[in-house]
Amino acid sequence: MNYTIIYYPLLRQFDITMPEYALIFAIDGLSAKTGWCYASRTELADCICMKQRWIYDSLNRLTRKGLVEVDSQTRFLRAGKIWKKALAKCKTEGSTSSEASYAENAERMQKMQRQKAQKTYRQAMHEVQSAYAENAKEPVQKMQSPMHDSPLGYAQNAALPMHDLQSGYAQNADYN
């Protein structure tokens, strides 16, 4: 099997995950000709890129829901009647229904994005207003620069000795 067609209403209807959906879809496809899926659990795991342990757990869950049937003697699998009926319903509703649901989903997503953007904007504005309110209570004090605003002014720096490059070179010459 190279691909899986996803009918999203089935995911919601049966409360299953995408890998579980892929597992049922694979079983349904592999049982189409003979009525039963003869693939081993290992082959099914490889088919949908999942671990073999996960296959056993998922098959138990899907069997309890009636979405997969297991032959008690051979342990062969097939999609359950509930699944087949729901899948047939999705297929017969056709593309117009899925296009309509796509448009509804797109509209819903746009609305959610607008609401999220508005919420983010409101939060940002609240933070800015809070910051302004805090600054109004505590006015900003002028920073003092020790160099320019000291009582001595620039004279304070005059106390620092100036270095004469020539004498510096001469002093270093003594160390050689």
Buried (B, 14 or more C-beta within 10 A) or exposed (E): EEEBEEBBBBBEEBEBEEEBBBBBBBBBBBBEEEEBBEBEBEBBBEBBEBEEEBBEEBBEBBBEBEBBBBEEEEEBBBBBEBBEEBBEBBEEBEEEEBEEEEEEEEEEEEEEEEEEEEEEEEEEEEEEEEEEEEEEEEEEEEEEEEEEEEEEEEEEEEEEEEEEEEEEEEEEEEEE
